[in-house]
Amino acid sequence: MKTGIILLSHGSRAPEAQITVRKLLSLVREGSGFDYVAGASLQFNQPDLPAALELAFASGVKKIIVVPLFLYMGLHMKKDIPEIIRAERQKYPGVQIIMTGNIGADRKLAEILLKRIGEVD
């Protein structure tokens, strides 16, 4: 079964904000081995999640793992994203759409924070 990943960012009106997402997509593509890796934005940018899912399905992906790039369990994680996924599942029966958990607190994230703190010394 062809499996894909969609990294879902919040989105931003600032065009340069997408640079980070594109770099992250490249890193995930290099390290994942998945058939399909793409990005989507919840707001402000295209493709949004429904459009990104449509592109994935058009390329033959039968299982999509949506990875929200959200630090904590806010309203988008609890309500908005699950509602979009529920609606999209109705449009594409026979295709699995799975959402991972949020990034959350993780030792690796703390290491990145400590590295950033060390950069200002």
N, C-alpha and C positions, 0 to 999 in steps of 0.2 A: 504494500500500500504506500503510495507516494505521500510523504509527510512534509508539512511545511511549518514554518515559524513566522509569526507576525509580532514584531516588537511594537507595542502600542505606547506611544508617548502622549503626554497631555496636549502638546502643540503650543505654539507661541506665535504672536504677531510679529516678533522680531525674526527676520529672515536668517540671521546668523545662528539662531538657536537650532536649526536643523542640521548644522554642521556636526554637532556632537552626536546626533542620532545617526547620521550617515556613517560616522567613524565607528560607532558601536555596532551598527549593522555589518560593517566590513569585518570587524573582529569576530562577531558571532558566525558569519559565513565561513571564515577561515577555520574556526575551531569546532564547528558543530557537526559537519557531515550530513546535515539534512538536505533534502532535495530542493527545498525552496525556503528562502529567508527574505522577508520584506518588512517594511515599516508602515506604520499607520499613525494617525493622530486622532485623538479624541475630539479636539477642537482646533479651529483656526487654520489648519493645514490639510492638504490633500496628499495622498488619499486618506479619507477617513476610514474607520474600521469597516463599514459595509462595502465600500469600494475596494479596499484591500482584500477582503474576503472574496469578492467577486473575481478579482484578478487571479487570486490563488486557485480558485475553482476552475477558472477558464484554462489554467495551465495544467490541469489534471490532478491537482492535490486532492486527496480524499480524507486527510486528517490534518487539521490545523491546530497548532498550539499557540494561543494568544498569550503573550508575555507582557503584562502591564509594567511599564517602567515608572512605577509609583512607589514611593518610600513607605507610606503608611496606609492603613485601612480606613480611608475616608469615604465620602459619598460616591465618588466615581467607582471605587473598588466594590463597594457594597451594593450599589443600585444601578448606576448608569451603564457600566460595562456589561454586567450580567443581563440587563434588559436588552441591550443591543444584540448580544450573543443569542439570547432566546429568540428574538425576532428573526435573526439570520438563520438559525437552525430550521425554522419553519420554511424558509425559502429554499433550503438546500437539504432535503431529506436524503439520508444515505451518506452524508458527509459529516465526519466528526469535527466538532469545534469544542476545544477544551481550553479553559483559562487557568493559568498558573496563579499562585498566590502573589502577593505584593513583594517587593524587595525586602522590606522589614529591617530589623536590626540584625546585623551579621558581623562576625569578627572581621571578615574581609573588608566590609564597608568601614569599620572602625580603623583598620590599617590604612585605608585610603585617606580618611579624615586626618589621621596622625601624620601622614605624609604631607598633606596640604598644610597642616600647622607648621611642620618642620620647614617648609618652603619659605615661610615668612620670617624665620629667624635670621 
